[in-house]
């Protein structure tokens, strides 16, 4: 059974950077589309970025284009989210998702807090 574990969240000042990691255990994700989502307090979970299995295509939410970069290392079963020029509105719990099965597989989330 696949498990996803996120790390790299924390508290950062506006304008700063963080790099999130999501490690998959129990199976490889070489053939899976991977994504990052986030959920702020009182708001619905939203898609942040998606990357295809071979990294040939990436998609970003308009709110993070030009600031965030998704990447993956299939040899390490890890997907990353580099977040630059962070804003207070980026504050949320960030979740990793593997597009497998009917509902996908989710990690437990990592908190990102951006102070103004």
Backbone as CSV, one residue per row, in Angstrom:
resi,resn,N_x,N_y,N_z,CA_x,CA_y,CA_z,C_x,C_y,C_z
1,UNK,0.838,-1.180,0.000,0.000,0.000,0.000,0.883,1.243,0.000
2,UNK,0.536,2.195,-0.840,1.351,3.395,-0.967,1.047,4.365,0.163
3,UNK,2.087,4.962,0.700,1.944,6.046,1.660,2.729,7.246,1.161
4,UNK,2.137,8.422,1.339,2.790,9.661,0.958,3.080,10.472,2.215
5,UNK,4.307,10.945,2.329,4.706,11.716,3.501,5.299,13.040,3.056
6,UNK,4.623,14.133,3.423,5.108,15.470,3.085,6.041,15.991,4.170
7,UNK,6.933,16.860,3.772,7.820,17.538,4.714,8.266,18.861,4.106
8,UNK,8.851,19.702,4.955,9.409,20.952,4.468,8.593,22.191,4.779
9,UNK,7.419,21.999,5.370,6.612,23.158,5.725,7.213,23.911,6.897
10,UNK,6.625,25.080,7.188,7.108,25.866,8.305,6.612,27.287,8.237
11,UNK,7.241,28.130,9.045,6.899,29.548,9.125,7.959,30.349,8.384
12,UNK,7.514,31.219,7.504,8.444,32.025,6.713,7.851,33.423,6.539
13,UNK,8.705,34.401,6.397,8.243,35.765,6.160,7.854,35.938,4.692
14,UNK,6.977,36.881,4.451,6.580,37.198,3.086,7.816,37.510,2.254
15,UNK,7.837,36.967,1.039,8.989,37.139,0.163,9.994,36.012,0.265
16,UNK,9.824,35.173,1.264,10.749,34.071,1.479,10.422,32.853,0.626
17,UNK,11.169,31.784,0.867,11.034,30.556,0.084,10.966,29.338,0.993
18,UNK,10.303,28.329,0.487,10.273,27.016,1.117,10.281,25.955,0.027
19,UNK,10.810,24.794,0.361,10.760,23.659,-0.563,10.073,22.494,0.132
20,UNK,8.945,22.097,-0.413,8.220,20.959,0.120,8.654,19.684,-0.602
21,UNK,8.651,18.588,0.148,8.958,17.286,-0.417,7.822,16.326,-0.092
22,UNK,7.596,15.379,-0.978,6.602,14.332,-0.760,7.235,13.016,-1.178
23,UNK,7.451,12.151,-0.215,8.084,10.869,-0.469,7.040,9.762,-0.461
24,UNK,7.101,8.913,-1.475,6.177,7.786,-1.580,6.870,6.526,-1.116
25,UNK,6.201,5.770,-0.280,6.750,4.499,0.175,5.746,3.401,-0.124
26,UNK,6.242,2.193,-0.217,5.365,1.062,-0.438,5.185,0.703,-1.888
27,UNK,5.516,1.637,-2.763,5.410,1.370,-4.189,6.034,2.548,-4.926
28,UNK,6.353,2.358,-6.159,6.903,3.483,-6.892,5.784,4.279,-7.535
29,UNK,6.054,5.527,-7.866,5.050,6.338,-8.537,5.501,6.685,-9.949
30,UNK,6.347,5.865,-10.505,6.938,6.162,-11.806,5.878,6.423,-12.875
31,UNK,4.740,5.753,-12.763,3.717,5.905,-13.784,2.580,6.827,-13.409
32,UNK,2.690,7.480,-12.275,1.573,8.267,-11.762,1.762,9.771,-11.936
33,UNK,0.662,10.421,-12.264,0.634,11.874,-12.187,0.617,12.262,-10.716
34,UNK,1.408,13.260,-10.365,1.492,13.721,-8.986,1.094,15.189,-8.916
35,UNK,0.524,15.552,-7.778,0.104,16.941,-7.627,0.256,17.440,-6.211
36,UNK,0.264,18.757,-6.103,0.219,19.437,-4.807,-1.095,20.216,-4.738
37,UNK,-1.729,20.122,-3.601,-2.953,20.858,-3.320,-2.762,21.601,-2.013
38,UNK,-3.644,22.551,-1.742,-3.571,23.245,-0.458,-4.961,23.603,0.022
39,UNK,-5.055,23.747,1.335,-6.324,24.137,1.947,-6.067,25.135,3.045
40,UNK,-6.600,26.320,2.855,-6.496,27.368,3.861,-7.694,27.269,4.805
41,UNK,-7.572,27.803,6.009,-8.692,27.743,6.966,-9.968,28.343,6.387
42,UNK,-11.052,27.589,6.477,-12.338,28.075,6.005,-12.523,28.054,4.508
43,UNK,-11.550,27.492,3.798,-11.636,27.452,2.339,-11.575,26.021,1.829
44,UNK,-12.014,25.841,0.591,-11.944,24.521,-0.018,-10.516,24.197,-0.437
45,UNK,-10.238,22.914,-0.497,-8.938,22.481,-0.987,-8.826,22.833,-2.461
46,UNK,-7.663,23.335,-2.852,-7.477,23.742,-4.241,-6.201,23.142,-4.809
47,UNK,-6.222,22.950,-6.118,-5.067,22.432,-6.818,-4.014,23.526,-6.948
48,UNK,-2.780,23.187,-6.657,-1.678,24.131,-6.778,-0.843,23.831,-8.024
49,UNK,-0.442,22.579,-8.172,0.422,22.220,-9.302,0.315,20.720,-9.557
50,UNK,0.524,20.360,-10.819,0.481,18.962,-11.235,1.665,18.700,-12.161
51,UNK,2.188,17.470,-12.095,3.287,17.089,-12.971,3.020,15.690,-13.507
52,UNK,3.284,15.490,-14.802,3.082,14.181,-15.404,4.165,13.201,-14.958
53,UNK,3.957,11.935,-15.273,4.861,10.903,-14.770,6.287,11.061,-15.275
54,UNK,6.435,11.591,-16.496,7.771,11.753,-17.061,8.268,13.190,-17.000
55,UNK,7.575,14.013,-16.225,7.928,15.426,-16.042,7.830,16.255,-17.324
56,UNK,7.172,15.728,-18.335,7.102,16.456,-19.603,6.126,17.629,-19.550
57,UNK,5.165,17.548,-18.652,4.189,18.626,-18.542,3.928,18.982,-17.093
58,UNK,3.775,20.278,-16.861,3.391,20.780,-15.547,2.255,21.783,-15.704
59,UNK,1.419,21.838,-14.706,0.294,22.776,-14.702,0.255,23.460,-13.349
60,UNK,-0.067,24.761,-13.367,-0.080,25.534,-12.123,-1.366,26.337,-11.999
61,UNK,-1.778,26.531,-10.768,-2.856,27.474,-10.504,-2.369,28.875,-10.867
62,UNK,-3.268,29.705,-11.341,-2.886,31.069,-11.730,-2.244,31.824,-10.575
63,UNK,-2.685,31.534,-9.370,-2.209,32.268,-8.205,-0.753,31.992,-7.864
64,UNK,-0.191,30.899,-8.402,1.194,30.553,-8.061,2.121,30.543,-9.270
65,UNK,1.600,30.782,-10.455,2.431,30.766,-11.656,3.564,31.773,-11.546
66,UNK,4.737,31.319,-11.921,5.901,32.192,-11.862,6.583,32.223,-10.510
67,UNK,5.929,31.661,-9.486,6.513,31.659,-8.136,6.812,30.241,-7.638
68,UNK,5.969,29.291,-8.017,6.129,27.915,-7.559,6.609,27.037,-8.721
69,UNK,7.377,26.006,-8.377,7.837,25.042,-9.374,7.683,23.628,-8.822
70,UNK,6.991,22.794,-9.567,6.845,21.391,-9.185,7.857,20.575,-9.973
71,UNK,8.432,19.580,-9.305,9.386,18.692,-9.955,9.310,17.332,-9.283
72,UNK,9.951,16.348,-9.887,9.934,15.018,-9.311,11.227,14.289,-9.632
73,UNK,11.540,13.340,-8.768,12.676,12.449,-8.959,12.140,11.034,-8.820
74,UNK,11.892,10.386,-9.936,11.291,9.051,-9.890,12.217,8.024,-9.256
75,UNK,13.503,8.223,-9.358,14.448,7.293,-8.732,14.342,7.347,-7.211
76,UNK,13.935,8.496,-6.688,13.786,8.657,-5.237,12.324,8.607,-4.798
77,UNK,11.417,8.375,-5.750,9.982,8.354,-5.429,9.561,9.607,-4.670
78,UNK,10.041,10.734,-5.122,9.794,11.989,-4.418,9.359,13.077,-5.395
79,UNK,8.394,13.859,-4.974,7.958,15.027,-5.737,8.190,16.253,-4.864
80,UNK,8.537,17.358,-5.500,8.913,18.576,-4.778,8.022,19.744,-5.208
81,UNK,7.943,20.709,-4.329,7.303,21.978,-4.663,8.197,23.096,-4.137
82,UNK,8.873,23.774,-5.049,9.698,24.922,-4.686,8.810,26.151,-4.698
83,UNK,8.742,26.832,-3.582,7.862,27.983,-3.437,8.705,29.215,-3.149
84,UNK,8.677,30.156,-4.060,9.425,31.405,-3.928,8.458,32.585,-3.835
85,UNK,8.982,33.698,-3.396,8.185,34.934,-3.288,6.859,34.668,-2.578
86,UNK,6.953,33.998,-1.467,5.737,33.602,-0.746,4.967,34.809,-0.237
87,UNK,3.648,34.654,-0.238,2.741,35.698,0.207,1.907,35.181,1.374
88,UNK,1.378,36.075,2.202,0.522,35.626,3.309,-0.654,34.772,2.824
89,UNK,-1.166,35.042,1.643,-2.284,34.255,1.127,-1.889,32.850,0.699
90,UNK,-0.604,32.536,0.728,-0.158,31.167,0.467,-0.243,30.298,1.727
91,UNK,-0.579,30.903,2.847,-0.707,30.159,4.092,-1.795,29.104,3.973
92,UNK,-1.429,27.859,4.240,-2.370,26.739,4.082,-1.672,25.450,4.513
93,UNK,-2.467,24.400,4.601,-1.903,23.052,4.693,-1.724,22.547,3.265
94,UNK,-0.527,22.096,2.955,-0.215,21.623,1.615,-0.204,20.097,1.605
95,UNK,-0.929,19.545,0.630,-1.074,18.104,0.512,-0.499,17.614,-0.809
96,UNK,0.118,16.471,-0.734,0.603,15.775,-1.907,-0.478,14.762,-2.321
97,UNK,-0.649,14.594,-3.612,-1.644,13.633,-4.089,-1.092,12.831,-5.262
98,UNK,-1.327,11.517,-5.192,-0.981,10.618,-6.276,-2.278,10.286,-7.018
99,UNK,-2.296,10.491,-8.327,-3.502,10.237,-9.120,-3.595,8.749,-9.441
100,UNK,-4.017,8.000,-8.471,-4.136,6.556,-8.630,-5.472,6.116,-8.042
101,UNK,-6.162,5.239,-8.761,-7.446,4.759,-8.271,-8.546,5.783,-8.500
102,UNK,-9.691,5.521,-7.917,-10.846,6.395,-8.125,-10.706,7.741,-7.436
103,UNK,-10.051,7.777,-6.310,-10.005,8.998,-5.515,-8.602,9.534,-5.308
104,UNK,-7.616,8.812,-5.753,-6.256,9.242,-5.534,-5.784,8.870,-4.139
105,UNK,-4.517,9.089,-3.905,-3.906,8.813,-2.607,-3.331,10.115,-2.092
106,UNK,-3.656,10.432,-0.825,-3.256,11.713,-0.237,-2.258,11.513,0.889
107,UNK,-1.390,12.494,1.032,-0.536,12.550,2.200,-1.269,13.210,3.348
108,UNK,-0.579,13.347,4.484,-1.217,13.882,5.686,-1.179,15.409,5.731
109,UNK,-0.362,15.999,4.876,-0.288,17.455,4.798,0.852,18.037,5.612
110,UNK,1.300,19.201,5.185,2.321,19.945,5.916,1.913,21.419,5.938
111,UNK,2.037,22.036,7.105,1.577,23.412,7.282,2.605,24.404,6.763
112,UNK,2.138,25.340,5.978,2.957,26.470,5.524,2.295,27.749,6.024
113,UNK,3.049,28.534,6.755,2.538,29.798,7.280,3.458,30.921,6.826
114,UNK,2.874,31.913,6.168,3.636,33.056,5.665,3.202,34.297,6.429
115,UNK,4.138,34.899,7.129,3.825,36.086,7.925,4.083,37.350,7.107
116,UNK,3.305,38.368,7.395,3.449,39.625,6.645,4.419,40.567,7.319
